[in-house]
């Protein structure tokens, strides 16, 4: 009942924030537009055209997958349609992206999210369709905008588009607190429930929390495949062999586990999963082709900032890292999960120091990461190594 009330409240907040079908959209000012005839444009200047606003990011895989479809629509309809890809990333980042990946779309910079706030959303990509007179049609998914939809809009016909309903929240921590409220700090528990539609998939292990570090894991909308990989030590997808059907592997759940002692966290999570599902896991070493992280230039390597505070931070995503007190083993894990290669990455620098590492690169341009590593005195060599793999299988 509490879960139902929570979701109802969150969806009510969403509904109150959204524009309604047919409502006139404010005269949006796209102050910085790239890949377009003019540097800036207002929505009113596009009157007479169907307008599609595509909120996206260069680090968003689903956004990049949608681009060819949108580019095909723009090419097909020409001046009858204007698709504007909108990102809050820097102008330099989008310019670099366009150098590596040419496009027929316009790209607007919304650094302060002033345009995004007109159409509240939480997940990317988010697609907003506007009529040729500036009326709001729908907030939807990019694949829902088809030639049939555009043809109907051009013919002034009513169209039905599936509504993308995101649950809005201020932070991962606030969301977890609302789903799994704490009544008594530190009290052991295990809670598991079905996925919550409209939320992203993420997990947190409270590494910066003095009470719950090593003693708590929370997961929201994570598939069974990911939960088992987490329970057996955080194996990356490149170190996991999936032998269960895709519908089972992708079935998502939310869970929260708290234990008294750090040593019990993963064993307890394993036990709880095994009690509920006919899915098992085993580990075994296999010979695999991997990238080996090594020092290529000791002088350059010595210039990497050494950590002096002892404070560990964890910010990382595709194309960007900003972490303090990171080891080379940690850095290899970042390259494995967020780099541009398809292979595992093993640390063979033989260095135990901790570093402060901050940089960004272009995932669409692999050479940009290779150059950064070279400037750090590091290199990735492709070699054969015995690696422990996790196999997830059904009984």
Residue, then its C-alpha position, 0 to 999 in steps of 0.5 A: x500500500x505504501x508503494x502504491x501511495x508513493x507512486x501515486x504521489x510522484x505521478x501526481x507531481x509529474x502530471x501537475x508539471x507537464x504541459x497539456x495537449x494543445x497548450x501553447x508553448x512559450x516563445x522559446x529562445x534557443x540562444x546557442x544553436x550549432x549546425x544551423x544557418x543562424x547562431x540563435x533562433x526563437x520558436x516563433x521563427x519556426x512557425x509553419x513547421x512541425x518542431x521536434x525537441x530532442x533532449x539528449x546527451x553525448x554520454x547517453x547510449x539510447x540517445x545516440x541510438x535514436x539519432x539515425x532515425x531522427x536524422x532520416x526524418x529530418x532529411x525526408x521532410x526538409x523544411x516542413x520539419x525542424x528537429x532540434x537536439x538539446x543538451x546541457x553539455x558545453x558548446x565545446x563538447x557538442x562541437x567536438x561531437x559534431x566533428x566526429x559525427x556529422x548530422x543534419x540536425x540542429x543542436x541547441x545548448x541549454x546549459x542552465x536547463x531553461x528549456x528543459x524546465x519547460x518540459x520536465x523530464x528525468x530520463x533521456x532521451x526525451x522527445x517533445x513534439x510541437x505542432x506547426x503553430x507552436x502547440x504542445x502535442x506530446x512528450x514521448x520517446x524518439x521511436x514513437x515519432x514516425x513518418x505516419x505521425x509527421x504526415x498526420x500532423x502536416x495534414x492537421x489530423x489528430x495524432x496519438x503518441x504514447x506519453x513518456x511519464x518520468x517520475x521526477x526526483x531531486x537526487x538518487x539519495x532522495x529517491x531511495x529515501x522515499x522508496x526505502x525509508x529508514x525507521x531505525x538507523x543501522x537496523x538489518x533488513x532486506x526489502x525487495x519489490x517490483x520495478x517502478x515504471x518511470x524511474x531509471x535503473x541505478x544502485x548505490x553502495x553508500x561508500x561515503x556514508x559513515x553508517x552504511x559504508x560496506x553494510x548497505x546496498x540499494x538498487x532501483x529498477x535493476x535487472x536480475x542479471x545485474x543484481x546477481x553480478x552485484x551480489x557476487x562482487x560487482x562483476x562488470x558485464x564484460x566479466x559475466x556470462x549470461x546463460x538465462x533467457x533475456x526476459x528473466x535477465x532483464x526483469x527489473x526489481x528494487x531492493x534494499x539490504x542492510x547488515x550489521x557486519x561488512x563481511x555479511x553484506x554480499x553473502x546475505x544478498x546472495x542468500x536472499x536472491x537464491x531464496x527467491x529465484x531458481x538462478x545460480x552463479x558460479x565463478x571460474x578462470x578463463x583465458x581471455x583477450x584483455x587490455x592491460x594498463x601499463x606505464x609507458x612513460x614514467x616521467x609523465x606518469x609521475x606528474x599525475x596528481x597524487x591524493x593528499x586528503x585521503x578522501x575518496x570520491x566516485x564521479x564517473x560516466x561515459x566520457x568523463x571522470x572526476x575521482x579523488x583517492x583513486x588507485x590504478x586498479x580503480x582506474x582500470x575498472x573505470x576504463x573497463x566500464x566507461x572507456x571505448x573498448x569492448x575488452x576487460x581492462x587489467x591493471x599491471x602498473x604495479x603502483x599502489x598509490x592513490x591519485x586525483x584523476x579528472x578528465x573528459x573525452x569523446x566516446x565517439x572518438x576513441x583516439x581522444x581517450x588514447x591521447x589522454x592516457x598517453x599524456x598520463x604516461x599510460x598505455x593499453x596493450x591488448x594481451x591474453x590473460x587468465x580472468x575470473x568470470x562469473x556465469x549466471x545460469x538457471x537450474 
